[in-house]
Each structure stands twice: as C-alpha cells, then as structure tokens.
Amino acid sequence: MNDLARRAIEKVTSVLPPRIAARIDLLRADLAKGFGPFNGQEQRQAILGSVLQSYPFDLVIESGTFRGTTTQLLRRLTSAPIITIEVSGRYYEYARQRLSGLPDIEIIHGDSPTEIRRMAARPTQDKRARVFAYLDAHWGQSLPTRWEILEILSSWDSVCIVVDDFNVPGDPGYAYDDYGPGMALDVGLLSGLPLADVSVFFPRIPSAEETGYRRGWVVLGRGNELVAHLSRTEGLALADGYLTSRQSGLGT
C-alpha cells in the first residue's frame, strides 16, 4: 500500500466509530506489527522474558495496549492473568478483536491510573499479590506514568514496574520521551513518589547492541524476594542509590 492510499484510508477511518475503524484496521496487514513487542527490541524481550518466566507473578498489568503486540508476547511468557488498559477507543476495539482468542486477558477501555485504582479495589485482588506492570500509555502530552506508578505502589507490596521510553543515564543511544519541562520520562518525573523501599534497574546492554527502536527503559522493584530475583537477572544493572543521589526529595 502506498502513502497516498494510507493517507486516504486514515482520513476516512478517523471519522468512523471506533469499532468500525478498528475492523478496517484489522484488515490492514501493515498495521498488525505495530511497534513490535517491547518496541521490537530483542535484548529487552530476552531480559524481561527471563524475569517473567522465572518468577511466579500473580498478575500482569499493561498500560497502553495499542495494537496488542506486546500483550501477545506477554501471554506467551507467563501464565498469570493479564489486564491491559487502553485509553483510545479505536485501539481498544482493535486489540479487543485481535486478542479475543487468547486466554485470561482482560482488556479495559479507560484512563490507566483510574483503572488501576479500580482494579486494585476489586474483592478478588490481594495486596500481597506479586505484580508485573509494563507502563507504555504515555503519548504526546498525555503522561500518566507518575500516577500509574503511585497507584501500583499504593495497591500492592511486591511489584516489578517496567517503564518504557525512559531515559537511560550514560547511554544517549537509548531514546526517551521528552515533551518539555516536567514532561520528560526521567528521574525528575519520579520526584515525590514513595520510593524509599524501591530498587532501580537499568538495562546493562548498551544501546548499540540493541535492535528495534532502541527506546530506553527502567525497572522499579519492591519486595525483598522480587528485588533479589531482579538483581540476579542477566542484563539488568542495579542503580544503587540512583534516585536519592540524582534528585532531592525522592523516596520521601
């Protein structure tokens, strides 16, 4: 499909109801790949795959479902229930239809911090559950990451939070989201969050050895057993004292 045809289809589908637009999107093979699982980054796939396959998580949360490619990979990597949240009606409908044949995946249409809070309040949820969260709902001027982290830390004791598009210190080859003052995915965004008992990990793999879009990422771990497991994971580097040394007020 050439660019002219793509633009024409986008113009038409942009004014259609989300469910109809999503059905048309599902017919387009060029959209199925999305950005690829974890942005097509094979090293990240291997590292996080190792974490998910070697630790007994009770729940997986994803924010920013988009085309569902990362959700599909998550389903292959873990048997834990998956709850994925998408704020766009069109992407929600696309993912809902695309992922309908996969087991134990709940797809929610809504604002991720709000939906995480509602999810945690369910009678079936346990504060002691071991939670893996992949946060990728940020886009443009929408930056819910800080509030997502706060809701997760407030709701569960043992958590592994992976934030996509995050600044990796010392490696400018990893791109990250920066929308201006106070709107960058870096340590400043975490200021004031309750991170005193949280350990920070960055990818040990240099960006030059990564594939795909080479987007930066960070792992926030809490819970003695889980943090010990992350510390033993090949490809992750513990940034001991990183938060408190880089930004005053963190961990308070």
N, C-alpha and C positions, 0 to 999 in steps of 0.2 A: 504494500500500500504506500503510495507516495504522499508527500507532505500536504499537497493540496487536498487530497481525499481525506486525510486525517483531520485537517482543519475544518472541512465541511461537516464531517461526522460530529466533531466536537461542538460545532455551532448548533447543530440540530439537537444533540442529546443534552446539551446544557440547559435547555428549556423544558425538557421532558420530566415527568415524575421520576423520582429516584429509582423506583422498581423497574420501570420501563427502560430507563437509561442503563441500568445495570445489566438487564437482559441483553441489550445491544452490545455492551462492553464484553459480555461473556462470549460473544460470537467473534470477537477480535483477538486473534492469536497473538498479536503484537503487545497486548496488554497483560497477558497471562503471567509473564515473568516478573512484572513489577520492577522493583529494585533488586530482586533476588533475596533469598533468605539471609538475614543479617547483612543486607547490602551486598550480597554476593561475595563476602569476604571469607575465604576458605579457612584461613587461620582462626578467625573468630568462631566459625562454625565448629572447628575441631575442639577449641578450648571450651566453649560453652556446652558442646555436645558431651565432652568428658565430664563436666560438672553435673549435667542433668542425668547422665546415665549411671553415675557412680554415687549419687546421693539420693536418699529416699524423700523427695519432696512430696508434700501432700496436696499442693495446689500450685498451678502456674497461672499467672496473670500477665496479659499482654495489653498494652495500650497503643492504639494506632494500628488497627488491623490492616488497613489499606487493601491490597489485593489478596491477602491471605497466604502469601508465600512463606513468610516466617512461621505463621501458625501451622502450616502443613509440616514444616520441619520439626517444630516443637512436638507435634503429635507423634512423629516417628522417634523422637529422642526420649520421651518419658511417657509413663502410663498414668501419670497424675491428671486429674481433671484440669481442663484449660478453660479459662474465662478470658475472652478477648473483647476489647471495647473500641468502638469506632464512632467518632462524632459526626462524620459525613454520612448523610442518608444514602447517597449513591454508592459509596464504598462499602457501607454496611450491607446494603442489599446485594452487592456483588459478592462479598465474602460469604454472606449467609447462603447464597445459592451454590457458590463454589465449594464450600466446606460441608455441605449438608450430608455427604456420605461418610464423614469421619466421626468416630465415636467420641463421646464425652467432651464435646466442645460446645460451650455456650457463648453466643455472640450477642453483645449488648450494644444498642444504639444509644449513645449519650455522651455527656461530658465525663471524662475519665476520673477526676478527683471525686466528683459526686457519686459516680457509680461504684468506685472502690469503697467509699464510705457505706453505701447501701449494701454492698456485697458483704462487707465485714460484719454488718449488723444482722445478717441472716441467722436464724436459730441453728442452722446446720454448721456455721463457721465456728472454729475453735481458735482462741488466741494463741494456743500452743502449736498450731499447725506450722509446718515448715514450708515457707512460701518462696517461690522463684518468680520474680517480676521483671518483665522486659518492657521498658518505657520508651516508646517511639511515637508518641502522639503529638509532639511539637512540630509546628509548621508555620512559617511566616511569623505573624505577630501573635499567634496562639502558642503560649509557652506554659503548659500546665505542670511541667516537670516538678517544680518545687512543691506544689500542693499534692501531687501524686505521691511523692516520697513521704511527705508528712502524714498522709492518710495511711500509708502502708506501715510506717514505723509506729503509728498510734494504734494500729489494729492487731499486729502480730509480733511475737517476740523473736522468732527465728526467721530471718529474711535474707535473701540474696537479691539485690536490686541491680539490674543492669540498665544503664542509661546510654542510649545511642546518641551519636553526634556530639560527643563530649570532648572537650579539649584534653589532649594527652600532653602533659608537660614534657618539654625537651624533645618532642618529635613533631615538628611542623608539617611533616608529610601526612599526618592524620588530620583531615579536615573536620571542622566542627561548626555548629550553628552559632552565628553571632548577628543579632538584629539590632545592635546598638547598646547604649548604656543600660545596664541592668537586665539585658535581654540576651546574654551570651550563655551558652552551656559550658560553664567553667566553675571553678570553686566558689566564685563570688555568688553564684546563684544559690548556693547551699547555706549562705550565711544565716545564722539564727535558728537553723533546724536542730532538733535534738539528736546530735551525732556523737555525744560523748562516748558511747559504747559501740560505735560503728567503725569498722576497719575498711580502708580504701585500697582497692587494687586497680592497677592499670595493665594493659597488655604488655607483656615482655617482648613480644615480637615487634621488630622495627617496621615502620610503615612500608619501607622499601621491599619487605618480604611478603607483604600482604597482597591480596588480589581484590577484584571488585572495585567498589567506590572508595575504599580506604578512608572510611569515616572513623573518627575517634570514639572511644567508649570507656566507661568506668564501671567498676563493680563496687557496690556498698554492701558489706556483710555484717550481720549482727547475730549473736548467738555463739557461744564458745565452740560447740561441736562443728557448726557450719563454718565458722571462720577458720578453724583448724583445717577443715577439709579444703577450703579455698586456698589456704597457704601452701598446701601440698600439691595443688593443681599446676601442672606444667603449662607455661605460657602466661601465667598471672604473676605480677610483681607487687608485693605488698608495699604500699607507700606509707610506711610507719610515721605517724605524726604529721602527715601531709596537710590535713585540714587545719589543725591548730597552728601550724607553722606558717601557712600561707595566707590565712585570713583570720583576723581577730574576730572574736565573737562566735566562731563556730564551736559546736559542741556544747553550747550553753542551753 
